[in-house]
Amino acid sequence: MTTKTSLKLIIKNIPTKPGVYQYYDENGIILYIGKAKNLKRRVSSYFSKNHENLKTKILVSKIINVDCIIVETEIDALLLENNLIKKHQPRYNILLKDDKSYPWICIKNEEFPKIFQTRKILRDGSEYYGPYMSTHVIAVLLDFFSDLFYDSGWTPFSYLGAEIKKESKEEYLKIISKIRQILKGDIQIVTNILKKKMIQFSEETDFENAQNIKEKLNLLNNYQSKSSIVSSKINNVDVFTITSDKNIAFVNYLKITNGAIIQSHTVEVKKKLSEKDEDIMQFVITDLRSRFSSVSETIFCSNNLKCIWPKTKLIVPKIGDKRKLIDLSLRNAKYMQFEKKKQNILLQEKKQKNNNLLQIKKDLRLKQLPIHIECFDNSNFQGTSPVAACVVFKNGKPSKKDYRLFNIKTIIGPDDFGSMEEVVYRRYKRLLSERKKTPQLIVIDGGKGQLSSAIKSLKKLKLSGEIAIIGIAKKLEEIYFPNDPIPLYLDKRSTSLKLIQHLRNEAHRFGINHHRKKRSSLSLASSLDEIVGIGPKTIGLIINHFGSVSSLMKSKISDVEKIIGKAKTKKIFKL
């Protein structure tokens, strides 16, 4: 059974492709069906923000599993969503009012086929193209067809079929055939004709008509990649595909009715020694057809199998729309296989992280698992430009968004102990005032002195004993504890020591970079102070833009002039 924890892993590994997502509750009932151009972005949005809509909040609280069906285009996702909603009628689609009919273009199954817009699909042999996001798109296409074939004298968009003479039937059907090609995305014949006309108009300097044809060509090219057809020829078919490695096989099942997908399901099967894919397929097909009460007399399959199901024909499609269904099913099976591999890697990484944290808890004799650790380091140069850095690790990894830098305010001169006391006090006073969580472990870069200073601040804040705190001395990597004169020496190969060293080194790197920038800016400011006519405002502009003396002197005079003007630039460069 899927848990909330495993649900997070599923969401994390959802692909960024177009498709349809289905939300399930703890009983395996579909709660909601939706479409997305980017599945990962859409599904993640449900779980990464607070929803004002109460119905959406309730929906999210009930979701225990997510299933995705990958398709080629956004239009295909629209089609699939429409059919799945009508089939399953999920409760929250009704509540959230997402169950709606989309418009199609119909080529009517008649002697002289008419072309028109509709929201109803009838099983009468007619062809349906779409669905479309809006009726405007359909109107544009129908107008385009009307313009395209106006010279022929035929208007297949009006109900004139009965008035056309029988001897004109062949010519009329040729026009319909060209329109059908365009709707399917096969526009090469038409584009060739239009290109010839455009060139002809250009040569005759009739640029207005040439531009009109160019716009039609652009419309055709844009439409080509977006069209989708529901083929009424494919009806009541089960599609099965398999992908596998040495240990696990994944079988995808698609149920097709009236040319549309109304069911998709992927199962994971652990392989036994020397078990063939064909053997797995026979077992899974039997199981899934029974589970979903399938009575389809035709099975499309990716593998050649012995047909063991009575009154059922098994086909391995090679080309055409039937093969496209096999490819779609196989894509979904491979997606599940890839997702499973990623989940296993993530679980292994998480297990390793937990093991590392458990080890440090054991080695340092901590009461809590140190999921949240903070490390402090001071930096100064002969007492000048003192700064401090606080780095944050969560689950054994740097959380850089939580890093903080401090300019020392109350200490003058080279006083590492006083600086440490100040910065620890400021850090946790703020966390407490903002009601934010404090860490389970504090690491101080330094020996007994720095550690004692940090403890003073914790006592002032009444946090002494609430948060575990240690100091690490650089020479021998001794670990110091409060009120314990004897340090702890961890094995150099210890994962605990490596994590503490990582914290210390990261804090030092973060702090020293800030210190260098500050020192450079102060050095620049002091050197500029000596120049008559260069005031604090100008110095501030220079520091913000160039940062250091060396950077300033290497800059082009023209660049400096843009910042402070020609007159002041001359004074700095003594021109």
SENU-328928 format. One line per field, with one value per residue (C-alpha): z, y, x; residue number from 1. Coordinates in nm, 4 decimals. Example, Ala and Ser with C-alpha at 12.3 -4.5 7.8 and 13.67 -1.06 7.14 Angstrom:
zz	[0.7800,0.7140]
yy	[-0.4500,-0.1060]
xx	[1.2300,1.3670]
num	[1,2]
***
This chain:
zz	[0.0000,-0.0899,0.2051,0.2258,0.2319,-0.0844,-0.2411,-0.2067,-0.3951,-0.6702,-0.7110,-0.7142,-1.0069,-1.2228,-1.5707,-1.7190,-2.0229,-2.1268,-2.0051,-1.7668,-1.3910,-1.1712,-0.7941,-0.5830,-0.2229,0.0256,-0.1214,-0.4761,-0.5925,-0.8460,-0.6833,-0.9641,-1.3230,-1.4781,-1.7766,-1.7946,-2.0449,-1.7749,-1.5443,-1.2778,-1.2452,-1.2302,-0.9815,-0.7585,-0.7382,-0.5525,-0.2723,-0.2574,-0.1754,0.0533,-0.1320,-0.0534,-0.2046,0.0675,-0.1833,-0.3168,0.0393,0.1128,-0.2163,-0.1416,0.2105,0.0673,-0.2067,-0.1293,-0.4791,-0.8191,-1.1566,-1.4780,-1.8455,-2.0776,-2.4238,-2.7102,-2.7027,-2.4896,-2.7289,-2.6757,-2.3004,-2.3472,-2.5430,-2.2891,-1.9912,-2.1556,-2.2131,-1.8715,-1.6885,-1.8823,-1.8113,-1.4393,-1.3348,-1.0411,-0.7544,-0.7401,-1.1134,-1.0622,-0.7482,-0.9093,-1.2359,-1.4666,-1.6534,-1.9757,-2.3409,-2.5885,-2.9478,-3.2460,-3.6232,-3.7822,-4.1374,-4.1695,-4.3023,-4.6056,-4.9820,-4.9935,-4.6496,-4.4680,-4.2347,-3.9177,-3.5496,-3.2852,-2.9181,-2.9654,-3.0975,-3.2644,-3.3652,-3.7231,-3.9146,-3.9197,-3.8541,-3.5579,-3.5289,-3.2069,-2.9373,-2.9468,-2.6587,-2.7955,-3.0692,-3.1993,-3.3236,-3.5111,-3.6646,-3.7899,-3.9457,-4.1129,-4.2550,-4.3749,-4.5554,-4.7102,-4.8436,-4.9542,-5.1734,-5.2700,-5.6271,-5.6741,-5.6204,-5.3463,-4.9908,-4.7869,-4.4689,-4.5588,-4.5893,-4.9692,-5.0121,-5.1444,-5.4129,-5.5657,-5.8869,-5.8886,-6.1649,-5.9386,-5.6575,-5.7471,-5.7502,-5.4260,-5.2475,-5.3614,-5.1720,-4.8645,-4.8909,-4.8908,-4.5866,-4.4132,-4.4829,-4.3256,-4.0162,-3.9752,-4.0006,-4.3510,-4.5155,-4.7585,-5.0763,-4.9789,-4.8616,-5.1911,-5.3811,-5.1543,-5.1824,-5.5616,-5.5410,-5.2955,-5.5259,-5.8194,-5.6363,-5.5270,-5.8823,-5.9901,-5.7013,-5.5502,-5.2025,-5.0211,-5.1565,-5.1044,-4.7372,-4.6996,-4.8305,-4.5989,-4.3008,-4.4142,-4.4376,-4.0823,-3.9594,-4.1259,-3.9812,-3.6317,-3.6607,-3.7952,-3.4601,-3.2629,-3.4456,-3.3139,-3.4519,-3.2894,-3.5218,-3.5057,-3.6682,-3.3442,-3.1006,-2.7865,-2.7894,-2.5068,-2.5456,-2.3504,-2.3561,-2.1414,-2.0525,-1.8126,-1.6662,-1.4858,-1.1777,-1.2520,-1.5383,-1.5986,-1.7960,-1.9167,-2.0037,-2.2139,-2.2702,-2.5959,-2.6704,-2.9773,-3.0574,-2.7225,-2.4103,-2.1178,-1.8862,-1.8152,-1.5583,-1.5088,-1.2885,-1.1505,-1.1503,-0.9793,-1.2160,-1.1134,-1.2274,-1.6068,-1.6397,-1.9889,-2.0701,-2.2706,-1.9663,-1.7531,-2.0221,-2.0403,-1.6641,-1.6371,-1.9351,-1.7800,-1.4421,-1.5705,-1.8105,-1.5192,-1.2788,-1.5214,-1.6511,-2.0115,-2.2786,-2.5715,-2.8479,-2.9768,-2.7990,-2.9326,-2.7871,-2.8073,-2.7987,-2.9955,-2.7588,-2.7785,-2.7570,-2.4658,-2.4343,-2.6043,-2.8836,-2.8713,-3.1461,-3.0563,-3.2912,-3.2885,-3.4830,-3.6975,-3.8547,-3.8440,-3.5622,-3.4048,-3.3733,-3.2225,-2.9427,-2.8785,-2.8678,-2.6264,-2.3955,-2.4052,-2.3252,-2.0103,-1.9091,-1.9526,-1.7550,-1.4625,-1.4926,-1.4890,-1.1994,-0.9958,-1.0505,-0.9381,-0.6308,-0.5365,-0.5721,-0.3602,-0.0950,-0.0817,-0.0490,0.2246,0.4055,0.3860,0.5187,0.8057,0.8812,0.8914,1.1238,1.3457,1.3621,1.4639,1.7239,1.8663,1.8499,2.0130,2.2584,2.1471,2.2732,1.9350,1.5741,1.4394,1.1361,1.1673,1.2399,1.2469,1.2481,1.3362,1.2336,1.2879,1.0459,1.0952,0.9882,1.2813,1.4458,1.1424,0.9455,1.1873,1.0471,1.1315,0.9315,1.0173,0.7841,0.8084,0.7242,0.7025,0.6686,0.6328,0.3349,0.3083,0.3104,0.1492,0.1585,0.5392,0.5518,0.7392,0.7570,1.0501,1.0812,1.4370,1.6068,1.9758,1.9655,1.8850,1.8064,1.7640,2.0120,1.8736,2.2030,2.2245,1.8549,1.8979,2.1999,2.0104,1.6948,1.8712,2.0859,1.7858,1.5835,1.8383,1.9819,1.6338,1.5799,1.9086,1.8347,1.4927,1.6489,1.4129,1.4869,1.6525,1.5532,1.7311,1.7200,1.7145,1.5979,1.6973,1.4937,1.7781,2.1071,2.4692,2.4579,2.1620,2.2928,2.6370,2.4754,2.2721,2.5843,2.7647,2.4964,2.5120,2.8897,2.8456,2.6102,2.8425,2.5718,2.7649,2.7779,2.5173,2.2201,2.1963,2.1285,2.0517,1.9510,1.7044,1.7338,1.4082,1.5031,1.6103,1.5280,1.8957,1.9765,2.2934,2.4991,2.7578,3.1078,2.9902,2.9829,2.8017,2.4262,2.2045,1.9215,1.6389,1.3891,1.0813,0.8635,1.0731,0.8832,1.1879,1.1748,0.7987,0.8414,1.1188,0.9057,0.6133,0.8336,0.9657,0.6197,0.4681,0.7467,0.6993,0.3208,0.3520,0.6184,0.4625,0.1275,0.3018,0.5041,0.1923,0.0224,0.3267,0.3656,-0.0018,0.0194,0.3352,0.1737,-0.1284,0.0894,0.2935,-0.0171,-0.1718,0.1481,0.0823,-0.2521,-0.2298,-0.3878,-0.3407,-0.0733,0.1023,-0.1597,-0.4436,-0.2471,-0.1900,-0.5640,-0.6433,-0.3761,-0.4866,-0.8495,-0.8393,-0.4916,-0.4664,-0.5535,-0.7990,-0.9755,-0.9937,-1.1357,-1.3959,-1.5198,-1.8304,-1.7639,-1.9708,-1.7392,-1.4287,-1.5890,-1.6368,-1.2610,-1.1099,-1.4003,-1.5844,-1.3269,-1.0341,-1.2533,-1.3453,-0.9751,-0.8999,-1.1961,-1.1674,-1.5320]
yy	[0.0000,0.3483,0.5765,0.9545,0.9049,0.6943,0.9407,1.2129,0.9923,0.9263,1.3000,1.3745,1.1371,1.2353,1.3326,1.6810,1.5515,1.6126,1.3653,1.2839,1.2346,1.0358,1.0769,0.7750,0.7424,0.4717,0.2343,0.2661,0.4772,0.7525,1.0909,1.3254,1.3197,1.6091,1.6958,1.8870,2.0090,1.9470,1.6641,1.7227,2.0947,2.0487,1.7585,1.9189,2.2389,2.0513,1.9590,2.2655,2.5466,2.6281,2.6125,2.8678,2.6464,2.4127,2.1389,2.1333,2.1125,1.8120,1.6500,1.6844,1.5429,1.2246,1.1574,0.8511,0.7567,0.9185,0.7481,0.9180,0.8429,0.9990,1.1192,1.3055,1.6428,1.8648,1.7975,1.4224,1.4861,1.6844,1.3971,1.1368,1.3420,1.3955,1.0239,0.9132,1.1585,1.0402,0.6771,0.6963,1.0123,1.0922,1.2663,1.5651,1.6306,1.6815,1.8900,2.1055,2.1342,2.0162,1.7645,1.9403,1.8531,1.9917,2.0886,1.8697,1.8964,1.6297,1.4936,1.3395,0.9865,1.0767,1.0448,1.4101,1.4587,1.7819,1.9413,2.1123,2.1737,1.9472,1.8523,1.5110,1.2036,0.9527,0.5982,0.6381,0.5982,0.9728,1.1058,1.3321,1.5519,1.7220,1.8020,2.1724,2.4093,2.6627,2.7151,3.0049,2.7652,2.5663,2.8823,2.9824,2.6395,2.6278,2.9783,2.8683,2.5665,2.7859,3.0270,2.7471,2.5767,2.8753,2.8716,2.5221,2.6488,2.3990,2.4846,2.1616,2.3579,2.4426,2.1868,2.1742,1.8110,1.7135,1.9833,1.8692,1.6772,1.3105,1.3595,1.6050,1.3535,1.2595,1.6194,1.6949,1.3942,1.5038,1.8301,1.6409,1.4175,1.7198,1.8619,1.5247,1.5256,1.8684,1.7672,1.4635,1.6853,1.5747,1.9163,1.8742,1.8668,2.1767,2.3688,2.2980,2.4482,2.7508,2.8080,2.8117,3.0663,3.2809,3.2869,3.3712,3.6639,3.7903,3.7839,3.9816,4.2283,4.1440,4.1466,4.1699,3.8333,3.6856,3.7904,3.6371,3.3048,3.3245,3.3636,3.0555,2.8579,2.9629,2.8511,2.5113,2.4622,2.5514,2.3159,2.0208,1.9233,1.9679,1.7586,1.4297,1.1921,0.9478,0.6519,0.4818,0.1775,0.0831,-0.0306,-0.2497,-0.3419,-0.4309,-0.3170,-0.4814,-0.4061,-0.5110,-0.3809,-0.5576,-0.5940,-0.8877,-0.8672,-0.6759,-0.6504,-0.3713,-0.4398,-0.1598,-0.2096,0.0273,-0.0278,0.1250,0.1998,0.3921,0.4770,0.6440,0.5342,0.4858,0.2870,0.2692,0.0605,-0.0474,-0.3404,-0.4371,-0.8052,-0.9561,-1.2027,-1.5522,-1.7168,-1.7596,-1.6447,-1.5089,-1.1913,-1.3933,-1.6079,-1.2962,-1.1368,-1.4332,-1.4309,-1.0512,-1.0280,-1.2938,-1.1191,-0.7644,-0.8676,-1.0361,-0.7450,-0.4849,-0.7139,-0.6888,-0.8722,-0.7390,-0.9940,-0.8319,-0.7885,-0.5716,-0.6884,-0.5877,-0.9516,-1.2603,-1.4802,-1.7979,-1.6906,-1.8844,-1.6793,-1.8269,-1.6289,-1.3730,-1.2627,-1.1492,-0.9058,-0.7604,-0.4316,-0.3097,0.0145,0.2733,0.3828,0.0371,0.0586,0.4080,0.2561,-0.0011,0.2760,0.4823,0.1859,0.0942,0.4538,0.4367,0.1010,0.2393,0.5506,0.3300,0.1332,0.4526,0.5954,0.2785,0.2948,0.6581,0.5761,0.2965,0.5306,0.7968,0.5408,0.4149,0.7709,0.8461,0.5250,0.6152,0.9664,0.8234,0.5783,0.8671,1.0680,0.7644,0.7143,1.0752,1.0512,0.7424,0.8829,1.2162,1.0564,1.2817,1.2552,1.3439,1.2567,1.5643,1.6296,2.0039,2.1052,2.4563,2.5479,2.8832,3.0282,3.3684,3.5539,3.8679,4.0149,4.1464,4.2447,4.4341,4.3590,4.0892,3.8734,3.5413,3.2751,3.0279,2.7331,2.4990,2.1282,1.9441,1.5664,1.5642,1.8051,2.1802,2.3962,2.7049,2.9098,2.9029,3.0211,3.3477,3.6070,3.8412,4.1615,4.1805,4.4898,4.4876,4.3611,4.5711,4.4080,4.0418,3.8805,3.5451,3.4512,3.7723,3.7503,3.3936,3.4915,3.7795,3.5894,3.2832,3.5101,3.7092,3.3960,3.2177,3.5263,3.5929,3.2323,3.2408,3.5778,3.4517,3.1221,2.9192,2.5763,2.5542,2.2872,1.9568,2.0158,2.3232,2.2891,2.5603,2.5971,2.6253,2.4737,2.5222,2.9033,2.9452,2.6672,2.8319,3.1649,3.0038,2.8296,3.1678,3.2932,2.9793,3.0236,3.3846,3.2599,2.9680,2.7196,2.5571,2.1862,2.2214,2.2103,1.9818,2.1779,2.0749,2.2448,2.1110,2.2168,2.2327,2.0833,1.7316,1.7468,1.7144,1.7206,1.9189,1.8890,2.1355,2.0868,1.8074,1.8841,1.5600,1.5805,1.3051,1.1732,1.0153,0.7759,0.9673,0.7334,0.7933,0.9215,1.1356,1.3137,1.3624,1.5282,1.7570,1.8476,1.9216,2.1582,2.3299,2.3666,2.4999,2.7580,2.8657,2.8965,3.0930,3.3260,3.3908,3.4879,3.7447,3.8694,3.9202,4.1192,4.3370,4.3926,4.4835,4.7343,4.8920,4.9105,5.0766,5.3203,5.4199,5.4842,5.6944,5.8963,6.0607,6.2036,6.5574,6.5857,6.2171,6.1938,5.9069,5.8926,5.8515,5.5951,5.3958,5.3911,5.2732,4.9999,4.8662,4.8507,4.7556,4.6024,4.6372,4.8671,4.6196,4.5789,4.9576,5.0197,4.7433,4.8892,5.1027,5.4756,5.4974,5.2423,5.4403,5.7631,5.6047,5.5462,5.8677,6.1111,6.2429,6.5011,6.2574,5.9877,6.2290,6.2855,5.9113,5.8268,6.1613,6.2449]
xx	[0.0000,0.1195,0.1965,0.2324,0.6113,0.6157,0.3700,0.6350,0.8819,0.6269,0.5619,0.9346,0.9859,0.6900,0.8172,0.7973,0.6057,0.2436,-0.0129,-0.2951,-0.2735,-0.5139,-0.5446,-0.6458,-0.7643,-0.6633,-0.9238,-0.7888,-1.0848,-1.0124,-1.0723,-0.9742,-0.8455,-0.6571,-0.4395,-0.1155,0.1381,0.4001,0.2891,0.5542,0.4814,0.1052,0.0972,0.3617,0.1559,-0.1198,0.1214,0.3447,0.1015,-0.1873,-0.5163,-0.7851,-1.0536,-1.1865,-1.2792,-0.9233,-0.7860,-1.0074,-0.9057,-0.5330,-0.5778,-0.7326,-0.4750,-0.2670,-0.1448,-0.0847,-0.0903,0.0251,-0.0299,0.2272,0.1209,0.2851,0.1094,-0.1120,-0.3973,-0.3600,-0.3721,-0.6926,-0.8472,-0.7434,-0.8649,-1.2032,-1.2555,-1.1293,-1.3561,-1.6602,-1.5695,-1.4873,-1.6795,-1.4486,-1.6244,-1.3920,-1.4122,-1.7836,-1.7324,-1.4641,-1.6576,-1.3791,-1.5940,-1.6785,-1.7157,-1.4636,-1.5339,-1.4325,-1.4286,-1.6470,-1.6269,-1.9741,-2.0087,-2.2260,-2.2112,-2.1085,-1.9462,-2.0173,-1.7607,-1.8744,-1.8050,-1.9604,-1.9360,-2.0977,-1.9184,-2.1517,-2.0621,-2.1894,-1.8639,-1.7923,-1.4441,-1.3723,-1.0652,-0.9585,-1.0501,-0.9722,-0.9099,-1.1578,-1.4129,-1.2022,-0.9345,-1.1990,-1.3448,-0.9996,-0.9455,-1.2857,-1.2356,-0.8957,-1.0410,-1.3080,-1.0453,-0.8170,-1.0749,-1.2839,-1.1545,-1.2973,-1.6473,-1.7230,-1.8282,-1.8191,-1.8841,-2.2440,-2.5223,-2.5146,-2.4261,-2.7704,-2.7596,-2.4309,-2.4673,-2.3674,-2.1080,-1.9231,-1.8778,-1.5171,-1.3949,-1.5791,-1.4244,-1.0778,-1.1292,-1.2484,-0.9423,-0.7101,-0.8867,-0.8594,-0.4857,-0.4508,-0.6470,-0.4217,-0.1168,-0.0134,0.0067,0.2969,0.0841,-0.1085,0.1989,0.3737,0.0791,0.0677,0.4430,0.4178,0.1351,0.3310,0.6345,0.4103,0.2498,0.5928,0.7241,0.4162,0.4888,0.1508,0.2949,-0.0378,-0.1591,0.1870,0.1705,-0.1772,-0.0505,0.2509,0.0166,-0.1785,0.1452,0.2374,-0.1044,-0.0625,0.2861,0.1632,-0.1306,0.0665,0.2168,-0.1053,-0.3632,-0.5001,-0.7627,-0.9971,-1.0209,-1.3594,-1.1973,-1.0199,-1.2860,-1.2922,-0.9240,-0.6841,-0.3229,-0.0387,0.3351,0.6291,0.9751,1.2081,1.5554,1.7146,1.4944,1.1750,0.9267,0.6741,0.3572,0.1301,-0.2362,-0.4467,-0.8180,-0.9414,-1.3062,-1.4196,-1.0584,-1.0022,-0.8129,-1.0506,-0.8225,-0.4498,-0.2676,0.0929,0.1959,0.5347,0.6277,0.9327,1.0990,1.1879,1.5083,1.5186,1.1552,1.0796,0.8878,0.6360,0.5496,0.5014,0.2828,0.0455,-0.0031,-0.0458,-0.2846,-0.5065,-0.5003,-0.5657,-0.8433,-1.0146,-0.9514,-1.0913,-1.3683,-1.2493,-1.4484,-1.2462,-1.2049,-0.8856,-0.5503,-0.2665,0.0620,0.4282,0.5433,0.4498,0.2524,0.0533,-0.3096,-0.4593,-0.7779,-1.0881,-1.2580,-0.9781,-0.7405,-0.3875,-0.2104,0.1427,0.0971,0.3859,0.2592,-0.0175,-0.2496,-0.2352,0.1439,0.1101,-0.0980,0.1763,0.4387,0.2268,0.1737,0.5425,0.6387,0.4281,0.5755,0.9293,0.8360,0.7285,1.0527,1.2603,1.0595,1.1155,1.4900,1.4986,1.2902,1.5301,1.8276,1.6560,1.5617,1.9193,2.0504,1.7978,1.8869,2.2555,2.1850,1.9825,2.2625,2.5131,2.2894,2.2324,2.6081,2.6767,2.3999,2.5706,2.9265,2.8344,2.5889,2.3048,1.9481,1.7943,1.8713,2.0602,1.8423,1.9116,2.2745,2.4265,2.7952,2.9604,3.2978,3.4674,3.6935,3.9070,4.2413,4.4434,4.1174,3.9850,3.6696,3.5432,3.2648,3.0993,2.9250,2.6514,2.5939,2.2967,2.2815,1.9501,1.9388,2.3148,2.3200,2.3891,2.0754,2.2286,1.9102,1.9403,2.3046,2.3602,2.6411,2.7073,2.9037,3.0370,2.8914,2.9916,3.3525,3.6579,3.9887,4.0895,3.8485,3.7283,3.5622,3.3598,3.2668,3.1422,2.9340,2.7752,2.6896,2.5436,2.3272,2.2030,2.1296,1.9117,1.7492,1.6144,1.5031,1.3160,1.1537,1.0399,0.9233,1.1374,1.2791,1.6193,1.8743,1.9341,2.3112,2.5393,2.9013,3.1522,3.4707,3.7224,3.8333,3.7303,3.7325,3.4974,3.2739,3.2456,3.1564,2.8784,2.7435,2.7228,2.4854,2.2721,2.2426,2.1271,1.8557,1.7664,1.8640,2.1461,2.0752,1.7994,2.0378,2.3411,2.6611,3.0214,3.3452,3.6004,3.9652,4.1596,4.4982,4.4074,4.0358,3.9436,3.5731,3.4946,3.1764,3.0371,3.1834,3.4127,3.7877,3.8694,3.8108,3.6744,3.8897,3.6927,3.8431,3.9649,3.7574,3.4456,3.1393,3.0600,3.3968,3.3682,3.0269,3.1556,3.4584,3.2296,3.0281,3.3421,3.5004,3.1781,3.1410,3.5039,3.4611,3.1388,3.2764,3.6171,3.4615,3.2442,3.5428,3.7565,3.4827,3.4376,3.8137,3.8477,3.5645,3.7134,4.0552,3.9025,3.7078,4.0156,4.2241,3.9461,3.9007,4.2368,4.1234,3.9835,3.6397,3.5491,3.2821,3.0993,2.8235,3.0715,3.2727,2.9538,2.8777,3.2312,3.2281,2.8903,2.9998,3.3710,3.4189,3.8006,4.0912,4.2391,3.9054,3.8645,4.2125,4.1722,3.8438,3.8122,3.8031,3.4851,3.3155,3.4138,3.2898,2.9463,2.9245,3.0662,3.1179,3.4256,3.5395,3.5626,3.7144,3.9984,4.0683,4.0893,4.3108,4.5010,4.4404]
num	[1,2,3,4,5,6,7,8,9,10,11,12,13,14,15,16,17,18,19,20,21,22,23,24,25,26,27,28,29,30,31,32,33,34,35,36,37,38,39,40,41,42,43,44,45,46,47,48,49,50,51,52,53,54,55,56,57,58,59,60,61,62,63,64,65,66,67,68,69,70,71,72,73,74,75,76,77,78,79,80,81,82,83,84,85,86,87,88,89,90,91,92,93,94,95,96,97,98,99,100,101,102,103,104,105,106,107,108,109,110,111,112,113,114,115,116,117,118,119,120,121,122,123,124,125,126,127,128,129,130,131,132,133,134,135,136,137,138,139,140,141,142,143,144,145,146,147,148,149,150,151,152,153,154,155,156,157,158,159,160,161,162,163,164,165,166,167,168,169,170,171,172,173,174,175,176,177,178,179,180,181,182,183,184,185,186,187,188,189,190,191,192,193,194,195,196,197,198,199,200,201,202,203,204,205,206,207,208,209,210,211,212,213,214,215,216,217,218,219,220,221,222,223,224,225,226,227,228,229,230,231,232,233,234,235,236,237,238,239,240,241,242,243,244,245,246,247,248,249,250,251,252,253,254,255,256,257,258,259,260,261,262,263,264,265,266,267,268,269,270,271,272,273,274,275,276,277,278,279,280,281,282,283,284,285,286,287,288,289,290,291,292,293,294,295,296,297,298,299,300,301,302,303,304,305,306,307,308,309,310,311,312,313,314,315,316,317,318,319,320,321,322,323,324,325,326,327,328,329,330,331,332,333,334,335,336,337,338,339,340,341,342,343,344,345,346,347,348,349,350,351,352,353,354,355,356,357,358,359,360,361,362,363,364,365,366,367,368,369,370,371,372,373,374,375,376,377,378,379,380,381,382,383,384,385,386,387,388,389,390,391,392,393,394,395,396,397,398,399,400,401,402,403,404,405,406,407,408,409,410,411,412,413,414,415,416,417,418,419,420,421,422,423,424,425,426,427,428,429,430,431,432,433,434,435,436,437,438,439,440,441,442,443,444,445,446,447,448,449,450,451,452,453,454,455,456,457,458,459,460,461,462,463,464,465,466,467,468,469,470,471,472,473,474,475,476,477,478,479,480,481,482,483,484,485,486,487,488,489,490,491,492,493,494,495,496,497,498,499,500,501,502,503,504,505,506,507,508,509,510,511,512,513,514,515,516,517,518,519,520,521,522,523,524,525,526,527,528,529,530,531,532,533,534,535,536,537,538,539,540,541,542,543,544,545,546,547,548,549,550,551,552,553,554,555,556,557,558,559,560,561,562,563,564,565,566,567,568,569,570,571,572,573,574,575]
***
